[in-house]
Amino acid sequence: MTAELAKGIHWVGYVDWVVRDFHGYNTHRGATYNAYLVQDAKTALIDTVKGPYAGTLLKQVAELTDPAKVDYVVCNHGEPDHSSALPAVMAAMPNATLLCSKKALDSLGAYYDMSGWKVQVVGTGDSVSLGSRTLAFLETPMVHWPDSMMTYVPEEKLLFSMDGFGQHIASTGRFDDENPLPMLLEEARIYYANIVTPYSGKVAETLKAAAGLDIAMIAPSHGVIWRSHLGDILKAYRNWSEGKLKKKVLVVFDTMWGSTAKMGEAIIEGVASVPGVEAKLIAIRSSDLTAVATEMLEAAGIAFGSSTLNRDMLPMAAAAMSYARGLRFTGRAAFAFGSYGWGTGGPEAIDKAFAECKWEVVRGPVKSKFNPDAKVLDECCAAGRELALRALELAEASGYEPLVID
Ligand code: FEO
């Protein structure tokens, strides 16, 4: 079912209620792939959807206009969740010119046979008139791929923001004011942590570039359209893109026979002894990597633990560390902890990995041979307190702006 953003501008995307795995991201509320039709003297389709859902998109376009009369198809980003319907769309819209960035020619050309498509490369500063409305293009490399751009309609103060400001939510409400705001911001936080974090520097640059635009509505390629809570999502993006941190310590671990779990609980006690610091403990195998990354996004301190297996950390701890390293949650205070038995190496492997994460190591690993005794647990508690005190300093220096969900 289509939804109207402004006169002659409709959402024509697809709501994916059942997807739970988006290249490893746990989309526990499903997802949407948003596409928009702008009808004026000329008509433009802004982005497409995943290939299997091309039929739904085309049916919705056909309810509004004859697809053969569409003049432009804008591809803001070549990733297949937005572009894999392009072959079907371009076939159904033979008179349309595809508008995309120069870089998108590389990604689209690698995925699809573009022979027979009319293509016009556009970039920052270029615009196309549809009659009474304009499509103005703003290249936003690395938000989320090098080929990415956003499309702005100045007459409507409307920004089609591609992956930026998205959330993975399946909902019948297309707009932010048709959904509970805390849920939206939480999903935006999960999305930012798992998709956008590595490109935070570019997001900050994009926010500065977009600050010169008069924006009343942000229509991303995933999730709801922001029209009533722009201040909330923009504040959140300032926090996240500038790496601002909360007074929060995350204790994350995997355990073999429960020794490392006991250490984690003692560390949490130490963290909780520092007033004003939020403490959170996650057992990786009782959770998932999507949740671990989300908790890391704003945590100023991270205690990372694992038992020793084969002179290394446990496999799921290694997966979480690899994921965190790739997402580039830089600038956290941290220490390693964990148990060992006949062989050593788990906590040491974590400690070594901190350098690649660019985390500040507040102390050497806290280790326990087999089951932690009272002395080890006291050391864990003291280490938790030390980490919390340093996290407090980092958070206060970062200038985090509280969100309505904090
Ligand atoms: Fe939603 Fe980068 O694709």
Residues whose N, C-alpha, C, O or C-beta is under 5 A from the ligand:
A	BS01	FEO	E79 D81 H144 D163
